């Protein structure tokens, strides 16, 4: 008898608990002696709910991936629309509007290099537009054949358009980034179909046939048929040899379907169904990580987003959860430390306060009061080595105080008195930047603290107040704030000078932040309950705070954060758990 060791080159481990599975491989097997079960990593396929579109609609153009998608145009009862929405993997946000308002169009490319073509204005349209992640630019040449209900594949500079119109056509065109060229037609004219793949290796799926056609860069060939015939209005994702299709109509009687079918390059098989049967929906991504966007469930236009995952790993998520309330509700307070060892100090109730509280991961308890009662100060450090600087008493102040876990003592004064400033670092190596209004001039001044005295650092590129900070003195991050308007600006500090980086998706001020320069979290502020994660270059919109608020404080890291206090005046504390991708163990049984 062949053993598992002979098959896999591995012995079955005998363990009292399941192992850490973050780097596991499908098929890994072990015996759990506590539960008396044989376990393995088995691939899981499922649709799960994502965030809803802002505009419920059908028949738009979709492009991108599961965590960076765009959806443009379409029909939102009763009119056609030109708005674009962008998906971060968590939420939808507004993008740039199409120049030509239309529905029943096709898309290709990515969120930051997208392509939209064809559709119905009415009449049928040949319009082609390119997207750069913020604005659409019209290509004056357009398709050679104006049509709607067509499909697309490929990228912005190498795309394919095929099928379409109410009288089904087989016309296929190839795009090189500037011009569409007619190429060999589909074997079967079809409309309301979907496409997957690239310009030289595409699939045409759906229409009036169960037969799927494959494109090799020159011609179309009839390939394996679908398990369940899709009459029209389905979506698809993936590549020519590894694709899925879902939703649409099925015969007889043109019935809405939630059926998902997966292709491995040789045969189609049934996969888990959508939660919501619908037609004229959008589709993005791969066969392992796809999106289903909007659609139509007569008489209702849908805003639903569903995410498909085919993996041994459980989907990565992040979320805020309730923590223990502060004893003193307040806003415009300071904060530092970690999720399980946080520090809150100062702030405003109906008057300024000097109250300090310490958090143990569940409960806030009183600490030593600050020597100077104030609000709007900068913060740095830990629960047992905290730093508070600047703020407002009855005037802007330059006072610095150091906390040792029980008592605050005076430190060296800042060079620039200010409030609503950004702060980060540790007690012996702090960083202060920006700040001041109301009634004072904005500042871009940066100061560095060595544990006893402040010295001038490089000025920020954008003077502002109400900003947040993260990181260290030699690798700092400043983001958000207010100049003459709310800004989304992000700047990185290297210990000498500031450099502009990627803007936040949502401008905000009087917000909070935590983390390091290459892994930061921004939350709350004038934007309400918005949360964003930063990877060193780009911000991604993430699950929102449960309680929207400004003037709050933050602590912790991008994967284990803390938000507390804020305005409207509150004692609410929330704990953030960042994305934790883990493999899922399945118990093996016999029958």
N, C-alpha and C positions, 0 to 999 in steps of 0.2 A: 504494500500500500504506500503510495506517495505521501510524504509528510509535508506540512506547511513549510518547514525549514528547507526541504528540497525544492518546493515550488517557488518560494519567495526569497530564499537565501537568508531567512531570519527565523529565530526561535520565537515561539509564543511566550511572551513574558508573563510571569505569575506575580500579580500586583495586588496590594490591599486597597488601593484607590486608583481611579482612572488617572492616567498621566496628563501632564500639560500638553495640549493638543495644537498649540499655535502653529507648529511647523509639521504637523502630521501629514501623511500621504494616504490617499484612498486605498483601502484594503488592509491597512495596518491592523493587526489582531493582537489582543491580549486577554488574559483571564483575570477577572476581578474576584479575588478570594473572599472578599467581604460579602458581596452580593451573590457569589456563586454563579456568575454568568460569564459567558464568552462574549467579548465585545470587539467591534471593529469600526473604522471610519467608512461610512457609506455615503455616497453622493445623495444629496437632497435636492429635489426640484420643487419649486413652489412660487406662486405669485403672492405678494404682500402689498398692503396699501402704502402709497406714497402721499405726499402733500397734493392737495387739489390745485388745479389751475386757478388763476384769478378770474379768468373769463371762460365760462363754460362754452364749448364750441366743438364743431366737427370739421373734418376735411381741410385741415391746415397742412403746412409743410413741416416735417420734423427732420432733425439732424443732430448728430453728436453721439454721446455715450450715456450710460445710465447715471453717471455722476456729473455730467457736463453736457446737457442737452439744450436745444432751442426748438420752439414751436411757433410758427409764424402764420398769420392770416387765418382763413377759415370762415365758417358761418356761425355766428352767435345770434340766436333768434331775435328778430327776424332778419337782421341785416348781415352782410359780409363785413369782415373786420380786417384791419391791417396791422394790428398790434402783434408784437413778438414777446414771448416770455422765455426766460432762461431758468433751467433747473440745475441746482447745485448737488443733487443727491439727497437734499433735505426739503428745500422749499423752492417755489417759483418766484422770480422777481422780474420786473419790467425790463425789456430790452428796447432796441430801436424799432420804429414802425416801418413796414414795407412802404415803398413808394406807390405801388399799385395795389389797391384794395381788391382782394379776390379770395375765392375758396376753390376747393377741389384741385389744388396745385400739388406739386411734388417738391421734394427736397433732397439734398445730398450734402456731404461734408461734415463739418464740426461746428461747435458752438461759436468758435472764434474765426472760422473760415467756412461759412455756410453758403449754400446755393439754393435759391427758390426759383421754380420755372413752371410755365404753363398755368392752367387754372381757368376759372370762369369769372368775368367781371360783373355781368355778362357784356358782350358775347364771350366766346372762347378766347383765351389770351395766349400770346407767344412770349409774354414778358419774362425776362430773366434778370435776377438781382443777386448780388453778392454781398455777404454779411461779414463784418470784421470783428464782431463781438459787441458792437455798440451802434453801428449804423449800416443801412442797406444802400448799395450803389447800383443803379440801373445799368444794364448792358444794352446799348441801343440796337444791337442786331437781333437779339431774341431767337426763339426757336424758329425753324423753317416752317413747321406745321403747328399752328395755334390749336390747342386742345386742352381739355379738362379730364379729370379722372385718370391721369397717367401715373406712371411709376418712375422712380429714379434710383440710381446707385452711384457709388464712387465718391470723389472728393471735389472740392471747389474748382480745381484746375484740371480735373480729369473725370468728367461725369458722363452718365448715360441716361437718356430719357427714352421711354418706350411705352407703347400702347396708349389708350385713352380715348376720349370723346364719347358722346352718347351712342353714336353708331361706331361700334368698336373698330379701332384701327390697329394695324401691325407696325406702324411706322416707328423706327428707331433712329435716334440721333446721338452723336458723340460730341462732347464739349471739351475744348482744350484750354479753357480759361479765358477765351475771348470770343470764340466762334463755334456755333453748332454746325455739324456736318452730317448729312443723311448717310446712313449705313444700312446693312442688310436688315430686312424686316423680320419681326416675329413670324413663326409658322402659323399662329392663330391670332387674328385680331382680337383684342380684349380690352375692356375698360373696367375701372374700379379695381385694378390689380395692385399688387405690392411688389417691391423690389428689394433685393439684398445683394451684397457683394461690392465689387469694384468695377471700374470701367472695362477691364479686360477679362473679368470672370464674375458674371452676374447671374442672378436667378430672377425669372418672371413667374410670380405665384398668384393664383386666383384668376378671376374672370370667369367666362362661361365654361370652364373645363377643369377637371381634376389634374390634368397634365401640367407639369412644371417644365418650363424651358430654361436651358442653360446657354449662356453666351460666352464664347471663348475669345472674344476680341475681334472676331470676324463674322461669325454667323451664330444663329440660334439652333439648338438641338433639343428635341423632345426628350425629357428625362423621366425618372420615376414619378408616378402619380401620388397625389396626396392620399392619406388614409380616408379623410373626410373631404369631399369636394367643397371648396369655397367658391361660391358663385361670384362674389365681389365684395369690395369695401373692407378688406382685411388689412392688417399691418404685418410687417416683417422686420427681422433684425438678423445680423450675422453676416457670414461670408458664404461663398458658393458651396463649400464642402461642409459647412457647419452652420445651419440657419434654423430659425423658427418662424412660424407664422401663426397669427392668432386673431380672433374676432372676425367680424364680417357677417355675410349672409351664407346660409347653406340651403340647397334645395331639399325636398320640394317645398313649394309655397313661400320661398324666400324668407327663411326663418333666421332671426338673429342668433348668433352663436357665441359661446365663450371658449370654444375648442382651441387648444394649442397643439401644434404639430411640430415635431423636431426632425431635422434632416442631418444625416451624418456623411453625406456625400454619395450614398448609394441607396438608402431607403428612408422613407418617412415613417415616423412612429408617433403615437399619441403621447402628449405630455400633460401635466396638470393644467386645468382650465382656468381662465380668468375668473375673478370673483363676479365681474359684471359683464354680461353679454352685451355687445355693442357693435355698431358699424361705423365706417368712416372715422376710425380712430388713427392716431399717430403712433409710429413705432421707431425706436432708436436702440442702439447698443449692439450687443453680441448675443449669441445663443446661450451664453452662460450668465449674462447680466443685461437684461433688456428692459425697456420701458413701454408701457401702453398708456397713451395720452388722449384724454378727452373722448369725443365720439358722439354717437346719437343712439338713444334708446327711445324711439318715438313714443310720445311727442316731446321728449325731454332732451335737451342738449346737455352733455356730460362735462364735468370738470375733473372727473376722477383720474388719478394717476395710479398705476400699479407697477410694481417692480418684480421682475422675474429673476430668480437666482437658481442656477444649477451648479452646486458646489458641495464640497465636504465641509465647508465653513458656514457657520451661522452668519447672517448679514451683520456687518459692522454698524453699530448705532451709537448715538450719544444722547444723553438726556439729562434734564434737571429734575431733581427730587427735593421734597421738603426736608429742611433741617430744623434744628431747634431755634426758636425765636430769640432775638436779643432781649435782654431785660429792659433796656431803654430804647424805645423807638426813636429813630433820628435819621437825618439825612445830611449830606455834605460832610461825611465822616471820613476818617482815614482807616486803612486796613492793610494788613500784611500777614505773612506766615503761610501755612498750608491748610488743606481741608480738615485735617485732624488736629491741628494746632494753630488756630487762627487768632488774630488780634484785631480788635475794633477799638477806636479811640476818637475822642472829640466829636465834633459835629454840631448839629442844630436840632433842637426839639422845638420849642417856641422861642428859646434863647440858646445862646452858645453853651456847650457843655464840655467838661474835661473828663467825663467818665470813660474808663477803660474796661473792656471785657475780653475774656479769653475763652476760646472754643476748643472743645476736646473731641470734636467729631459728632457730638450729639447735643451738648448743652453749653450755653454761655454762663460763665461765672465772673464775678467782679474781680478786676485787677487794680493796681495802683492808679490813682488819678493823675492826669497830666498836670504839670506845674502851670501851664498857660492855657486858659480856657479859650477855645477857638474852633473854627470850622474852615473847610476848604483847603486843608493842608496837603502836602505831598507825603508819600509813605514809602518805606522800604524795609527790608529785613525780615526777621522771624519773630515768633511769639516771645522768645527769651532774649532776643537781641534786635529790638525794633527801633525804627527811626522815623521821627515826625519833623517836618520842616515847612516853614512858611505858614500861610493861612490868613485868617481874618479874625481879629478881636473886635475892636471898634474901628480899626484901620488895618490895612495890609501889614503883615509882620514878617520879619526875617528870622524869627526864633527857631532854634533846633533843639529837640529833646531826644534822649536815648533811653530805651527801656531794657531792663535786665531780667524781666520775668516777674518783677514785683514792684519796682520803683522806677519813675522817670527822673532823669537828671539832665541838667543843661549841657548842650553841646555848643559848638562854635556857630555863630550867627552867619546866615547867608549874606552874600553881597547885595542881592536884590530882594527887597520885601515884595511879596506877591501871594496871591491866592489862586485857586482853581488851576493849579499847575500839575504837570506830570511828574511822577517819581518812580524810581526803580532801583535795584541793586541790593546791597546788604549794608549793615550798620557801619562797617568800617570802609565801605567803598560804595557810597550812594551817588545817585544821579538825579538832579533836578532840572526841569526844562519847561519853558513856556509859562503861561499864566497871566494873571491880573484881573481884567474888568470884573464887575462894572465900575464905572467912574475913574478908571485908571487906564493908561495906555497899554496896549498889548505888548508882550515881550517875546522875543525868541531866544533869550539868554539861557545858557546852559551852565550849570555849576556842578563840580565834582567834590565829593566829601571823602576825607581820608580817615575819619574816626575822630577828628578834632577840629579841622578847619575846612572851609569851602574855598575852592579856587575856580577861576573861569575856565570853561571848556568851549568847544566850538558852537557857534550859534546855529539854531535850527533854520532850515530853509524857509519855513512858514511860521510867522509869529501867530500865536493863538492861545486861547484859554479853554478850560473845560475838556482837556484832552486826557487820554489814559496812557499808561506806560507798562512795559514788561522788559524782562531781561536783566543784564548786568551793566556795570559802569562802562565796560569796554565792549559790550555787545548789547546795546540798548535798543528799545523800540518805542516810538511815540506815534499815536494814531488818533484820528478823529479831532474834535474840537470846534472852535468857533472863531472866525476872523471877522468879516462883515456878514458872513452867512455860515451855516453849518457845513463842515467839510468832511471829506472821507480820506484826506491825505495821510499817508504813512511814511515815516522816515526812520532810517536805521542809523545808529551811532556806533562808531568803531573805537571810541576812546579819544578821538580828536575832532572828527567832523561828522555831520549828518548827510545822508544820501537818500534821495527819494526812492520809494519802492511802490509796490502795487497798492492802489486805492482800495479801501473797504467797499463792499457792494452797496451798503447803506450808510450815508453820511450821518454822523451822530456826535453829540457833545454831552458833557456831564455824564459820561459813561464810565465803566470800570473795565479793568483788564487784568490778565495774569499770564504766567508762563515765561518763556525765553524768546530770544530774537527769532529763532527759526521754528518755534512751536508755541504760538500765543493764542489767547482767547480774548475776544472783545464782547461785551454784553451790556444790555440796558442803555440808559441815556435818553436823549431826546427822541430816539427812534423807537422807544417803548420797550418791547421784550426781545428785540432782535439779538441773536448770538451769531458770531462769526469766528472761524478758525483760520489762523495764518500759518503757512508752511515755510516762511522765509522769502516768499515772492508773491504769493497769491492768497487772497481771502476767500473763504468758502462759507456761504450761509448755512447755518446749522440749526438744530432744534431750539426753539425759543424758550426764554424764561417763562415760568408760570405766572409770575407777577411782573408786569411791565412797570418800569420806574426809572427815574433819573436820579442824579446826586447819590448813587449807591457806592459801595466799596467792594473790592474783590481781593481774593487771595488764592494761593495754590498754583496749579499747573494746568496745562491744556487738557490733560486726561483726568485730573482730580481737582476741580475748582470749587470756589466758594463765593457766593454773592450775598450781601447782607445790607440791611437798611435801605434808605432811599426815599424819594418823594414821588407821589403822595406819602407823607410821613408813615413809616412802617418799621416793624421789628422783624419782618420776614427774612429768613435765611434759606437759601437754596444751595444744594450741592450738585455739582456737575460731574458726571462720569462720561469721559470721552469714549470714542469708538474703540471697542475691544473685540477684534475679530478672533473667534475661536472655532476650532473644529468640533463637530458634534458626534459624540459616541453613540452608536446604536448597538443594542443587544442582539446577538445572533441566536436564532432559535432553530429547532428542527421540526419536521412534520412528517 
